[in-house]
Amino acid sequence: AGMTLYDGDTNMPPVRLVQPPHIEQTVSEIIAKAGLRQLAASETQKFGHMTYFWNGNRSDPFDPETETYIDIPSDRVRFDTRPWMKSAETADYVIEALREGGYTFLRSNLAGGDMVGHTGDFEATVIAVEAVDLALRRIDEQVRKVGGCLVVTADHGNAEDMVERGKDGAPRTDDEGRPLWKTAHSTNKVPLYVVDYSGRQWRAVEGIEAPGLSNLAATLLTLLDLAVPDVYEPSLVAPVDD
């Protein structure tokens, strides 16, 4: 028994106080209804984030004819022993899909910064971030070659702040002066980068109070030239001639 459903595939917990809301008009549902092809490719640790969570607690594609899901098996070891994880393999799938063409929207999650950051191993996390950085550079190069648009963001921080901090912001240490490594997510603001190699020009939309992840859905649909539902928070970008 529990408060609400947390695993729709196994119906867990079977006894719950509150039923989860039925979520409609997600980004991928709108793209699927427009008949556009899309790819989700991530290693197992983040595969659910790019499919089930991304689609509003839905495991199945909205349109199997136009959606491709790629689950790259994660290594079954401690993350700090193979901190590069599957960054290279994930980039390989995305790059190959870009080369082949045909996909309008491709999404992926590079897991290293989060998963290795949870271990509190500073040296391993540096390697994880370097692997993510290399994978992202390779993806960026291919997006540029095909004249696409690259959007880079995160849903929370982890690897950028690896030590516990006191109320004054200073790093905390143990009795011997060693850093107390942080293993939890941070609450720092996350970046959003939009790089359009197609030649289209965009401007940042001003006047949005506390912009955040809730604005990302409308931003993606705007970049894809698709209509944004009225229930969405506003897009963070707009065409320069709008």
Disulfide bonds with the S-S distance in Angstrom:
none
